[in-house]
Amino acid sequence: MSLDIDMVRGETPGCSHRLHFNNAGASLMPRPVIDTVVEHLQLEARIGGYEAADAVQDRTEAVYAAAAQLVGCQVPEIALFENATRAWDAIFYAIPFAPGDRIVTGRAEYCSNYMAYLQVAHAAGAEVVVIDDDEHGQINVDELRAVIDERVKLIALSHVPTSGGLVNPAAQVGAVAREAGVPFLLDACQSVGQMPVDVHAIGCEFLAATGRKFLRGPRGTGFLYVNQDRIGGLHPAVVEVGSAAWTETGRYTLKDDARRFETWEASTALRLGLGRAIEYALDLGLPGIWDRVAALAGELRSRLGAIDGVTVHDLGRIKCGIVTFTVHGLESEHLFAELRKRSVNVDVSTTADTRLDFEARGLSSLVRASVHYFNTDEEITRFCDLVGMFSRQA
Ligand SMILES: Cc1ncc(COP(=O)(O)O)c(C=O)c1O
């Protein structure tokens, strides 16, 4: 079933006065999400924060169920966080790395993840192994298979990098991980919400995601999936009243589900908003969302590529809603600023975001235009006209 674009645009206040191609930064929240957050804040103001949380406890529990449905897992396998980084950290830092252990990753790895590998490499004597790209610019699965041995403690990969349209072949990586019995941590921050993501189809044991990007949830939200067979064997790096109970003077008892990785204090309003955003995406249907996002991004790529002086830089056999490009003779930051003045939202990706990839490709900065299903052909035309004008002037 195709999406009702007039309806979804009507429910997206930001659409009427801005051209929003920064959905990989933070998408525009739809009205039902905004209302959910604001109504709960108002309830807190009226009756008190703890009392308001008690009043909506069933709905807060339903957020876990929505996240579980979204990624195809069980409710006890979900933990909620204030962003994807904290979700990712909570599982990564629970893995007890020892000297000589290997963390295997790809070239498009996200800055924060890679810095965490470096930190653990330094602190625990672990080693980071980076698998090169194949001829499509995605992780080379044969090379990955070839490096697997008893030293490999974790395969960790960005599904979609922060700075490009690449969709890494996560299910092929998952198959290698499964064959070898090595846990696989998927950073699905940039993929969840724009395409179907199923943890069992992919074969990842851990997955981290954010709310504000393609899920169209509020900022300050994220979640983690931990396969139930792994939960009992992993001790969270941080123990507090959200993750455990102080059961005896000299003893605590960890929760037996994924919530052992959570911390206690959280914004109920934002969590409810995350849940509403997930329901909104599920109601529209992820397959339909993905079809439209891929089609719009494909159109944007080919129209930008046809402009004199513009180079499109996205890699991968399968490409998503993120479109990256440069304009000859024009700094990406300058184009970003000129577009912002005209109420056109994009972002700039730089070397520091995905250093391994940018250095290998000799890039320093790219304009990142990321579309979502509520964007239109007319917006693509307007955007390309503007880029064409700046390219001619450069
Ligand atoms: C690939 C990737 N992973 C993780 C993150 C971090 O997400 P968050 O800002 O929600 O912590 C980002 C954010 O841009 C990202 O692009």
The ligand as a Gaussian input file, in Angstrom:
#p B3LYP/6-31G(d) Opt

LIG

0 1
 C       26.112000       5.561000      12.794000
 C       25.769000       6.294000      14.053000
 N       25.872000       5.668000      15.226000
 C       25.578000       6.277000      16.378000
 C       25.176000       7.580000      16.412000
 C       24.904000       8.212000      17.740000
 O       23.542000       8.367000      17.974000
 P       23.035000       9.266000      19.165000
 O       23.392000      10.680000      18.794000
 O       21.573000       9.030000      19.289000
 O       23.770000       8.859000      20.391000
 C       25.050000       8.298000      15.230000
 C       24.614000       9.707000      15.262000
 O       24.735000      10.446000      14.326000
 C       25.351000       7.625000      14.012000
 O       25.257000       8.272000      12.842000

